Amino acid sequence: MAAKPSIPKGTRDFSPVEMAKRNYIFDTIRDVYHLYGFQQIETPSMEMLST
């Protein structure tokens, strides 16, 4: 019997409606930060337990 796929513990899926709301909020925050000269960086969303 094949294993059922699942997401990592402590994470969740977002519906299209939830993503639209989240994107609006993040876009607004990003625009304000940009006005004040901040630049975006991106870091890994998961790390090894040993770090």
N, C-alpha and C positions, 0 to 999 in steps of 0.2 A: 504494500500500500504506500502511495506517495505521501510525503510530508506536506501539510497544508502551509502555504506561504504566509508569513506574518511579518509585521514591522517590528523594529527593535523596541524593547521595553522603554517607556518614558517618551515615546514619540507618538504622533497621531497623523491621520490624513485630514485634509481640509477639502470641503466641498467647493464647487465652482463659486457659489454665492459667498462663502466665507473667504475665499481667495480674492474675490473682487473687493470686498471690504478691507481686507488686510493690505492689498496692493494700494488702495486709495490712501490708507493711513501711512504706509511706508513711503509712498511717493511724496506726500505732503511733508513728512519729516525730512526726507532727502532734499527736497527743494529748499526748505528753511536752512538746513545745514550748509547747502551750497551757497546760499546768500551770504553766509558768514565766513566763507572761505574754506570750509572743511572739505576734505577729499575722502572718498569711500575706499575702504579696504575690505578684503574678505579673508576670513580665517577658516580652518577646517571645522566642520560641524560636529565631528566626533574625534576623539583622541584615544590613544592607547592607554590602558590602565596604568602602565608603568611611568607615565609622564606626570 
